[in-house]
Amino acid sequence: MEFLLKYLGDILQGFTVTVEITLFGVFAGLVLGIFLAIGDLYGGRLVSTIIGVYTEFFRGSPIIVQLFFFYFTIPSLLKTTFDAFIVGLVVFALNSAAYQKGYIKGAIAVISEDQMMAALSLGLSKVKAIFYVILPQALRLVIPAWSNEFCSLTKSTAALLVIGVSDLTSVGLMIATHYFRYVETFLVIAVIYLIWVTVVTKIADKVYERVKIPGIEISA
């Protein structure tokens, strides 16, 4: 394992890239997913159809294809180039938003009808009812699903090596190829992923236990 110590800085840098793209994807995806869910539920048929096409594209195609599309196809059509790291951020945010839209829409549907009628009867507008009454409760319900999305997105960052982003897996491959020590190298890489995912999901579980709404749950 001593040979890995020579690359400790590269491993940390790769891990940092993995964390940056994962967290950006999850949180930007959450924000976009909220607006997609609201648009899908309350935006009318045309808006719902457009959101449906968007969702099907990102949920129905491999993330590697999406990375190729945004890194090679679009720049080729526009006769320009995109930075690989920026493409990674954008694709992971858009991909995560497509999934989180479904989680948030499901959570809103669980609590929406009675809560909406109660809010409207108190004189709130529909927009205020959504953002002040429905959404705060929906976000509490969606934490378990959000935790699963974080795990999935973290593991998907390994696909970034196809566009040349030096994430944790990419660095591991570089080291393993140089020394022909695949077992030891990827054992360490796997342990790093495992620790990172376990820590964050445990934190999410603790947060959910503190804020969950008794008697109301949705499947993740």
C-alpha positions in Angstrom: 0.0 0.0 0.0 3.0 2.3 0.3 2.8 3.2 -3.4 -0.6 4.8 -2.8 1.0 7.3 -0.3 2.9 8.9 -3.3 -0.5 9.7 -4.8 -2.2 10.9 -1.6 -2.5 14.4 -2.9 -4.0 13.2 -6.2 -6.5 10.9 -4.3 -7.6 13.8 -2.1 -7.9 16.1 -5.2 -10.0 13.4 -7.0 -12.2 13.0 -3.9 -12.7 16.7 -3.7 -13.9 16.8 -7.3 -16.3 13.9 -6.6 -17.7 15.7 -3.6 -18.0 19.0 -5.4 -19.9 17.6 -8.3 -22.1 15.4 -6.2 -23.1 18.1 -3.8 -23.7 20.6 -6.6 -25.8 18.1 -8.4 -27.9 17.2 -5.4 -28.6 20.8 -4.2 -29.0 22.4 -7.7 -31.1 19.4 -8.6 -33.2 19.9 -5.5 -33.9 23.5 -6.4 -34.7 22.7 -10.0 -36.7 19.7 -9.0 -38.9 21.8 -6.8 -39.9 24.1 -9.7 -40.3 21.1 -12.0 -42.6 19.4 -9.5 -44.7 22.5 -9.0 -44.9 23.1 -12.8 -45.9 19.5 -13.4 -48.7 19.7 -10.8 -50.0 23.2 -11.3 -48.6 24.4 -14.6 -51.2 23.0 -17.0 -51.0 20.4 -19.8 -48.4 22.2 -22.0 -46.0 22.8 -19.1 -46.5 19.3 -17.8 -45.8 17.8 -21.2 -42.5 19.8 -21.6 -41.4 18.7 -18.1 -42.4 15.1 -19.0 -40.1 15.2 -22.1 -37.2 16.6 -20.0 -37.7 14.0 -17.3 -37.9 11.1 -19.7 -34.7 12.2 -21.4 -32.7 12.3 -18.2 -34.3 9.3 -16.5 -34.4 7.2 -19.7 -30.8 7.6 -20.9 -27.5 6.6 -19.3 -25.6 9.4 -17.7 -22.6 8.6 -19.8 -24.7 9.4 -22.9 -25.8 12.6 -21.3 -22.2 13.6 -20.6 -21.2 12.8 -24.2 -24.2 14.8 -25.5 -23.3 17.9 -23.5 -19.5 17.6 -23.9 -19.3 16.6 -27.5 -22.6 16.9 -29.4 -23.8 20.4 -28.3 -20.3 22.0 -28.6 -20.0 20.4 -32.0 -23.3 21.9 -33.2 -22.4 25.3 -31.7 -18.8 25.1 -33.0 -17.3 25.8 -29.5 -15.9 23.9 -26.6 -17.1 23.4 -23.0 -15.0 22.9 -19.9 -15.3 19.2 -18.8 -15.8 20.1 -15.1 -18.6 22.6 -15.9 -20.3 20.0 -18.1 -20.1 17.6 -15.2 -21.7 20.1 -12.8 -24.5 20.9 -15.3 -25.3 17.3 -16.3 -25.4 16.0 -12.7 -27.7 18.9 -11.7 -30.1 18.3 -14.6 -30.0 14.5 -14.1 -30.7 14.8 -10.4 -33.5 17.3 -10.9 -35.3 14.8 -13.1 -35.3 12.3 -10.3 -35.9 14.7 -7.5 -38.9 16.1 -9.4 -40.6 12.7 -9.0 -39.8 12.5 -5.3 -41.1 16.0 -4.5 -44.2 15.6 -6.7 -45.0 12.4 -4.8 -44.5 14.2 -1.5 -46.7 17.1 -2.5 -49.4 14.8 -3.7 -49.5 13.0 -0.3 -50.3 16.2 1.6 -51.5 18.6 -1.0 -55.3 18.2 -1.2 -56.5 18.8 2.4 -53.7 21.2 3.2 -54.3 23.2 0.1 -58.0 23.5 0.9 -57.3 24.6 4.5 -54.7 27.2 3.3 -57.1 28.6 0.7 -59.9 28.8 3.2 -57.7 30.9 5.5 -57.3 33.4 2.6 -53.9 32.4 1.3 -53.3 32.6 -2.4 -52.4 29.3 -4.2 -48.8 30.4 -4.6 -48.4 31.2 -0.9 -50.2 28.0 0.0 -47.7 26.0 -2.1 -44.5 27.8 -0.8 -45.6 28.4 2.9 -47.7 25.4 3.6 -47.3 22.5 1.2 -43.6 22.7 0.2 -42.1 22.9 3.8 -43.9 19.7 4.7 -43.1 18.0 1.4 -39.4 18.6 1.8 -39.5 17.0 5.2 -41.1 13.9 3.7 -38.7 13.6 0.8 -35.5 13.4 2.9 -35.2 9.5 2.7 -35.6 9.6 -1.1 -33.1 12.5 -1.2 -30.6 10.4 0.7 -31.0 7.6 -1.9 -30.5 10.2 -4.6 -27.3 11.3 -3.0 -25.9 7.7 -2.9 -26.9 7.2 -6.6 -25.3 10.4 -7.7 -22.1 9.8 -5.8 -21.6 6.4 -7.5 -22.5 7.9 -10.9 -19.5 10.4 -10.6 -17.3 7.5 -11.8 -18.8 8.1 -15.3 -17.0 11.5 -15.3 -13.8 9.9 -16.5 -15.3 9.5 -20.0 -15.0 13.2 -20.5 -11.6 13.5 -18.8 -12.7 14.9 -15.3 -10.2 13.6 -12.7 -12.7 12.4 -10.1 -11.8 9.7 -7.5 -12.4 6.8 -9.8 -10.3 8.4 -12.6 -7.4 9.0 -10.2 -7.7 5.4 -9.0 -7.5 4.1 -12.5 -4.5 6.2 -13.2 -2.6 4.8 -10.2 -3.7 1.2 -10.8 -2.7 1.4 -14.5 0.7 2.9 -13.6 1.6 0.2 -11.0 -0.6 -2.7 -12.3 -2.0 -2.9 -8.7 -5.7 -2.9 -9.4 -6.9 -4.9 -6.3 -5.2 -2.7 -3.7 -5.9 0.6 -5.4 -9.6 0.1 -6.0 -10.0 -1.5 -2.6 -8.9 1.8 -1.1 -11.0 3.8 -3.6 -14.1 1.7 -2.7 -13.5 2.3 1.1 -13.3 6.1 0.5 -16.6 6.0 -1.4 -18.2 3.8 1.4 -17.1 6.1 4.2 -18.3 9.2 2.4 -21.7 7.8 1.5 -22.2 6.2 5.0 -21.4 9.5 6.8 -23.8 11.6 4.7 -26.6 9.1 4.8 -26.4 8.7 8.6 -26.6 12.5 8.9 -29.6 12.5 6.6 -31.2 9.8 8.7 -30.7 11.8 11.9 -32.1 14.9 10.3 -35.2 13.0 9.1 -35.8 11.5 12.5 -35.9 15.0 14.0 -38.1 16.6 11.4 -40.4 13.8 10.1 -44.1 14.2 10.2 -45.6 11.5 12.4 -48.0 9.2 10.5 -47.0 10.5 7.0 -44.3 8.8 4.9 -43.6 8.2 1.3 -41.7 5.3 -0.2 -38.1 6.2 -1.3 
